[in-house]
Amino acid sequence: MAGYDDGSDASDRIRGYIDRLGDRIEGWVCHSGQKTVRCRIDDRDIPVPATLYRADVRDAGWGDGFCGFYIDTPPDLRDGQFHSFSLEVPGYSGFTFPDCPGQILLGIPAFAINLLHPDETEACREFWRTHLTLETGQPVDVTDLGFDFMTKTGLTLVIRAHERVVGFSLLEPKRLSGYRHVAVLRIALLKPYRHRGLGRHLLQATLEQAGVSGYRRIELTVNVNNRAARRLYDRFGFLEEGLLREHYFDGHHYADEWIMARCLAMDNQ
Ligand SMILES: CC(C)(COP(=O)(O)OP(=O)(O)OC[C@H]1O[C@@H](n2cnc3c(N)ncnc32)[C@H](O)[C@@H]1OP(=O)(O)O)[C@@H](O)C(=O)NCCC(=O)NCCS
């Protein structure tokens, strides 16, 4: 499982992670000191206990598992805009959570979903540049990464907010005779825009588009650890059809993926 630590061998070694950064912030921090975290959003200080039970942290062998926290951000700050954000562990000034301090988007921004126009290659590149840079924490050159497929299929939907592309969905048709009623779905949002319902809106629009385009079966694969995506697909009636072992390689590790599908023509039966 993901986790950051200070790398020390000392008995006060500390590890922690932010699992969800949205209107509700969720994470865990594991160390031997006082179990609290201190969140700061703009000029507000929000101290919270970090004592909720996390079986996944305990199963990873990191402490007794009583290390989880959540922070409900102040409702009056949920204005669809970015705010300055930091999260500290009192007594451990050397420890920082990933992407901290930084910016947090609160509330739901104004957004629009459209079919991507075939000549918007630059908007796609900009999306991938930002997406991969946020995922890897390093600037990424996307010139030759081969993501032009987004502008070539004609079935890419993009979601725009704050005057840029912040997410996309792609329905990639299967090309072999006998399989052309099947489209493979991919969907992703920029990190700051997740966990606020935009994925649901984008998937809804994508399935409507799939129906209009005459597809009968939409299929996808999803990493077994990807809770947000799995929940989204479950909610939209995708059914699990099997486990693809070691299907995904992230450059370091192989991961199992579920194969899931929804048959649109069967929806009305
Ligand atoms: C998968 C993804 C598109 C979902 O979009 P999203 O806007 O974050 O999801 P939503 O806010 O619409 O939430 C959809 C469901 O997931 C749940 N969810 C969101 N984040 C979650 C999390 N971290 N853990 C568990 N469930 C989560 C929501 O509660 C909601 O379920 P509900 O409707 O039953 O309440 C988005 O998280 C993403 O881009 N992830 C990275 C790329 C990716 O994994 N793509 C899919 C590859 S298969």
The ligand as an SDF file (V2000), in Angstrom:
LIG
                    3D

 48 50  0  0  0  0  0  0  0  0999 V2000
  -12.0000    6.8890  -11.0740 C   0  0  0  0  0  0  0  0  0  0  0  0
  -12.3710    8.3750  -11.1630 C   0  0  0  0  0  0  0  0  0  0  0  0
  -12.6100    8.7510  -12.6150 C   0  0  0  0  0  0  0  0  0  0  0  0
  -13.6860    8.5410  -10.3450 C   0  0  0  0  0  0  0  0  0  0  0  0
  -14.1230    9.8840  -10.4440 O   0  0  0  0  0  0  0  0  0  0  0  0
  -14.4640   10.7290   -9.1260 P   0  0  0  0  0  0  0  0  0  0  0  0
  -15.0020   12.0210   -9.5690 O   0  0  0  0  0  0  0  0  0  0  0  0
  -13.2960   10.7170   -8.2310 O   0  0  0  0  0  0  0  0  0  0  0  0
  -15.6080    9.8440   -8.4750 O   0  0  0  0  0  0  0  0  0  0  0  0
  -16.9510   10.4100   -7.8760 P   0  0  0  0  0  0  0  0  0  0  0  0
  -16.6540   11.5240   -6.9380 O   0  0  0  0  0  0  0  0  0  0  0  0
  -17.9400   10.6610   -8.9750 O   0  0  0  0  0  0  0  0  0  0  0  0
  -17.3930    9.1630   -7.0140 O   0  0  0  0  0  0  0  0  0  0  0  0
  -17.8190    7.9610   -7.5920 C   0  0  0  0  0  0  0  0  0  0  0  0
  -17.9870    6.9590   -6.4800 C   0  0  0  0  0  0  0  0  0  0  0  0
  -16.7060    6.5990   -5.9480 O   0  0  0  0  0  0  0  0  0  0  0  0
  -16.6750    6.8660   -4.5290 C   0  0  0  0  0  0  0  0  0  0  0  0
  -15.3370    7.3030   -4.2060 N   0  0  0  0  0  0  0  0  0  0  0  0
  -14.7210    8.4140   -4.6480 C   0  0  0  0  0  0  0  0  0  0  0  0
  -13.4690    8.4340   -4.1240 N   0  0  0  0  0  0  0  0  0  0  0  0
  -13.3330    7.3140   -3.3540 C   0  0  0  0  0  0  0  0  0  0  0  0
  -12.2900    6.7640   -2.5630 C   0  0  0  0  0  0  0  0  0  0  0  0
  -11.0950    7.3490   -2.4620 N   0  0  0  0  0  0  0  0  0  0  0  0
  -12.4820    5.5980   -1.9340 N   0  0  0  0  0  0  0  0  0  0  0  0
  -13.6750    4.9630   -2.0290 C   0  0  0  0  0  0  0  0  0  0  0  0
  -14.7040    5.4240   -2.7750 N   0  0  0  0  0  0  0  0  0  0  0  0
  -14.5270    6.5880   -3.4240 C   0  0  0  0  0  0  0  0  0  0  0  0
  -17.7150    7.9180   -4.2920 C   0  0  0  0  0  0  0  0  0  0  0  0
  -18.1860    7.9080   -2.9470 O   0  0  0  0  0  0  0  0  0  0  0  0
  -18.7720    7.5200   -5.2870 C   0  0  0  0  0  0  0  0  0  0  0  0
  -19.5210    6.4400   -4.7920 O   0  0  0  0  0  0  0  0  0  0  0  0
  -21.0450    6.6770   -4.3830 P   0  0  0  0  0  0  0  0  0  0  0  0
  -21.6780    7.2970   -5.5950 O   0  0  0  0  0  0  0  0  0  0  0  0
  -21.5480    5.3140   -4.0870 O   0  0  0  0  0  0  0  0  0  0  0  0
  -20.9800    7.6060   -3.2160 O   0  0  0  0  0  0  0  0  0  0  0  0
  -11.2890    9.3060  -10.5580 C   0  0  0  0  0  0  0  0  0  0  0  0
  -11.1310    9.0130   -9.2020 O   0  0  0  0  0  0  0  0  0  0  0  0
   -9.9280    9.1910  -11.2650 C   0  0  0  0  0  0  0  0  0  0  0  0
   -9.6670    9.8820  -12.2140 O   0  0  0  0  0  0  0  0  0  0  0  0
   -9.0360    8.3150  -10.7650 N   0  0  0  0  0  0  0  0  0  0  0  0
   -7.7120    8.1490  -11.3430 C   0  0  0  0  0  0  0  0  0  0  0  0
   -7.7620    7.4910  -12.7200 C   0  0  0  0  0  0  0  0  0  0  0  0
   -8.4530    6.1580  -12.6420 C   0  0  0  0  0  0  0  0  0  0  0  0
   -8.2790    5.4150  -11.6830 O   0  0  0  0  0  0  0  0  0  0  0  0
   -9.2310    5.8440  -13.6830 N   0  0  0  0  0  0  0  0  0  0  0  0
   -9.9640    4.6080  -13.7620 C   0  0  0  0  0  0  0  0  0  0  0  0
   -9.0960    3.5500  -14.2900 C   0  0  0  0  0  0  0  0  0  0  0  0
  -10.0190    2.0110  -14.3870 S   0  0  0  0  0  0  0  0  0  0  0  0
  1  2  1  0
  2  3  1  0
  2  4  1  0
  2 36  1  0
  4  5  1  0
  5  6  1  0
  6  7  2  0
  6  8  1  0
  6  9  1  0
  9 10  1  0
 10 11  2  0
 10 12  1  0
 10 13  1  0
 13 14  1  0
 14 15  1  0
 15 16  1  0
 15 30  1  0
 16 17  1  0
 17 18  1  0
 17 28  1  0
 18 19  1  0
 18 27  1  0
 19 20  2  0
 20 21  1  0
 21 22  1  0
 21 27  2  0
 22 23  1  0
 22 24  2  0
 24 25  1  0
 25 26  2  0
 26 27  1  0
 28 29  1  0
 28 30  1  0
 30 31  1  0
 31 32  1  0
 32 33  2  0
 32 34  1  0
 32 35  1  0
 36 37  1  0
 36 38  1  0
 38 39  2  0
 38 40  1  0
 40 41  1  0
 41 42  1  0
 42 43  1  0
 43 44  2  0
 43 45  1  0
 45 46  1  0
 46 47  1  0
 47 48  1  0
M  END
$$$$
